[in-house]
Each structure stands twice: as C-alpha cells, then as structure tokens.
Amino acid sequence: MLSVQQFDLLAAVLTELTEMTEAHHGDCMGADLTFHVIIQESFPDVEIHIHPPEIEEKRAFCVSDFMYEEKPYLERNRDIVDACDILIACPKTLGEELRSGTWATVRYARKVGKPVAILWKDGKYDYENQSTTES
C-alpha cells in the first residue's frame, strides 16, 4: 500500500512525463494498482502494458491494452525494466533491503543504466539518472 506522500509524488512524477506513450507494471495490489488507476484516469491515451507474476494471490487483475505471459517475479520485473525508459519505485521501507522484489528491480535498473525515481514513504524522493557507457 502506498503512503499518502508516495501517492502524491507518483501523481506529480507522472504529470512531468509529458512524452509518455506506454506504462508498464507488474499487476500487483498496492503500487501497481495505484499506478494503473492514475494512468487510466489521467492519461487515457497512454497504452498500459501488464507483466503479471505467476503467483495469483497478490495480483490486481487490471485490464490493459497489452497483457504479457505470466512469469516468475524476478524475471517479469526485469522485463518491465527492459521495456521502460524510467523506473518508478515506491518501496515499503525507508532504506534499501535484500530479498525485496522492489529493491531487486531497482538494482537491476541501475545495473543496466536506466534512470530510477525512488518515491519514499515519507514524501522524499531520489532521482538517479543512470547511463551505460560502452568501451
């Protein structure tokens, strides 16, 4: 579940992404569902792409323009990072953790050089503008 501060930050960040044509998420209750609703209501022309997990217990079962095959969490999270231009993360904690799907996704995005916006529960945020360099 997002904090009120995270919700406000998420809405603000999405408003700044003026060239957004696609939105990708993992179809889980909480941040994914909130993201989905904001996109549907505020950005009706943006195509929503869902990358569902194999385990259905935490799914939101959102309706989208594109539905990908169910995959294990870590694999589908990498697919989301690979498909996006920026990763927006809304962690449940105020610090990085091991054994967390959100944090594993953030670490993968950093590794491949994607920009990451981390929206903290306390209303603060970090923006990491990564870029890969080839030698």
C-alpha positions in Angstrom: 0.0 0.0 0.0 1.3 3.4 -0.9 1.6 6.1 1.7 -0.3 9.4 1.0 3.1 11.1 0.4 4.1 8.4 -2.2 0.7 8.7 -3.9 1.1 12.5 -4.2 4.7 12.1 -5.5 3.7 9.4 -8.0 0.9 11.6 -9.4 3.4 14.5 -9.7 6.1 12.5 -11.4 3.7 11.1 -13.9 2.5 14.6 -14.8 6.1 15.5 -15.6 6.5 12.7 -18.1 4.9 14.6 -20.9 6.1 12.3 -23.7 4.8 9.1 -22.1 3.2 6.7 -24.6 3.4 3.5 -22.6 3.2 2.5 -19.0 4.4 -0.9 -17.7 3.6 -2.6 -14.4 3.5 -5.9 -12.6 -0.2 -6.1 -11.8 0.1 -6.5 -8.0 -2.1 -4.9 -5.4 -0.6 -1.7 -4.0 1.7 0.5 -6.0 1.0 -1.3 -9.3 -2.8 -1.0 -8.9 -2.5 2.7 -7.9 -0.2 3.4 -10.8 -2.7 1.7 -13.2 -5.6 3.8 -11.9 -3.7 7.1 -12.2 -2.7 6.2 -15.7 -6.2 5.2 -16.7 -7.8 8.3 -15.2 -5.2 11.0 -16.0 -3.6 9.7 -19.2 -6.2 7.9 -21.3 -4.0 7.9 -24.4 -1.2 6.0 -22.7 -1.0 2.3 -23.5 -0.9 0.2 -20.4 1.3 -3.0 -20.5 0.9 -5.6 -17.8 3.6 -8.1 -16.9 1.8 -10.4 -14.5 3.5 -12.7 -12.0 2.9 -16.5 -12.0 1.5 -16.4 -8.4 -2.0 -15.0 -8.5 -2.5 -14.4 -4.7 -1.3 -10.7 -4.9 -2.5 -9.8 -8.4 -4.8 -6.9 -9.0 -6.1 -8.4 -12.3 -6.1 -5.0 -14.0 -7.4 -4.7 -17.6 -4.9 -3.3 -20.0 -4.0 -2.7 -23.7 -1.3 -5.4 -23.6 -1.0 -8.5 -21.3 2.2 -10.4 -21.3 2.6 -14.1 -20.2 2.8 -14.8 -16.5 6.4 -15.2 -15.3 8.3 -15.6 -12.0 8.6 -12.2 -10.1 12.3 -11.5 -10.8 12.0 -12.4 -14.5 8.9 -10.3 -15.1 10.5 -7.4 -13.1 13.5 -7.5 -15.5 11.1 -7.4 -18.4 9.5 -4.3 -17.0 12.9 -2.6 -16.6 13.9 -3.6 -20.1 10.7 -2.2 -21.6 10.7 1.2 -19.8 12.6 4.4 -20.2 12.5 5.2 -16.4 11.7 3.0 -13.4 9.5 4.5 -10.7 9.8 2.6 -7.5 7.7 3.0 -4.4 9.3 0.9 -1.7 7.6 -0.1 1.5 10.7 0.7 3.6 12.8 3.8 4.1 16.0 2.1 3.1 17.3 -0.5 0.6 16.7 -4.1 1.5 17.9 -7.5 0.3 15.3 -10.1 -0.5 12.9 -7.5 -1.8 11.4 -7.6 -5.2 11.2 -3.8 -5.4 14.8 -3.4 -4.5 16.0 -6.2 -6.7 14.2 -4.4 -9.6 15.9 -1.1 -8.6 19.3 -2.8 -8.5 18.7 -4.3 -12.0 17.7 -0.9 -13.4 20.8 0.6 -12.0 22.9 -2.2 -13.5 21.5 -1.7 -17.0 21.7 2.1 -16.7 18.0 3.1 -16.5 17.0 6.2 -14.7 15.3 5.4 -11.4 12.9 7.5 -9.4 12.5 6.3 -5.8 9.5 7.7 -4.1 9.9 7.2 -0.3 7.1 6.6 2.2 8.0 9.9 4.0 7.4 12.0 0.9 11.0 12.4 -0.1 12.4 11.2 -3.4 15.6 10.3 -5.1 16.2 10.5 -8.8 19.1 8.5 -10.2 19.9 9.3 -13.8 22.0 6.4 -14.9 23.5 5.9 -18.3 25.5 3.0 -19.6 28.8 3.5 -21.3 30.3 1.1 -23.8 34.0 0.7 -24.2 
